[in-house]
Amino acid sequence: KLFTKVDLYSDDDSVKHNLAFISEQLDRKDEAIKFYSDFIKDKSTAKPNYILTLAKLYLNNGDNNAAQNVLLKGREFFPTNKDILFALLNLYAGNGAYDAIVPLADEALALEPGSVNLNYLLGFAYEVTGDREKAESFFKRTLELDPDDYNSNYELGLLYLRDFVKDTSNLEKQYTAQEYLLKANEINPNAVNALKSLAVLFDKSGNSVQLERVNNQLNQININ
């Protein structure tokens, strides 16, 4: 209330900043959104923190499009800001917009080349958009950083499993798929997607003993 009274007689940005922050803390989302939106109308009053806070407020309201627009404006105002870039990547990933992630790959990697999550995300984005070679490269890079990363072991196994299903005479593809999928199963024995992929692999390769083992494990998980 006091800051609101001061704001009536002042055009001080610091007062509006405090009103924006207090509105956010009091969960007055509409008021907070209005204050932060006013700040980012012009680059001279915008700050990366305002961009990120406003995008978060929109996300909490379930308005992903507004959050995306705010982050894109943030990219225009602050093109080298790492936090805004990664917030946008996370938003794209959450929306399944992997075709929008691919053009940002080099820029993101330059900022965090050793990130397991980033390398996996880029691998998955390339897989979804149809670039198998780059997908495989990023998944393998992820495993160089963390050999026990479940997701990358599973996705690599899946890549080779698809190859093997297309040509069941290709033993190299079979054994490579098996290696990665068994590793994924070892990391997370109850992961259904890895078990189902192994079931397909053992069925196509005629390994009835392993197929029975995997099916029993799947049945046990379904019972529990």
Secondary structure, DSSP 4 states (H G I P E B T S, - for coil): -HHHHHHHT---HHHHHHHHHHHHHTT-HHHHHHHHHHHTTSTTT--HHHHHHHHHHHHHTT-HHHHHHHHHHHHHH-TT-HHHHHHHHHHHHHHT-HHHHGGGHHHHHHH-TT-HHHHHHHHHHHHHTT-HHHHHHHHHHHHHH-TT-HHHHHHHHHHHHHHHHH-TT-HHHHHHHHHHHHHHHHH-TT-HHHHHHHHHHHHHHT-HHHHHHHHHHHHHHHH-
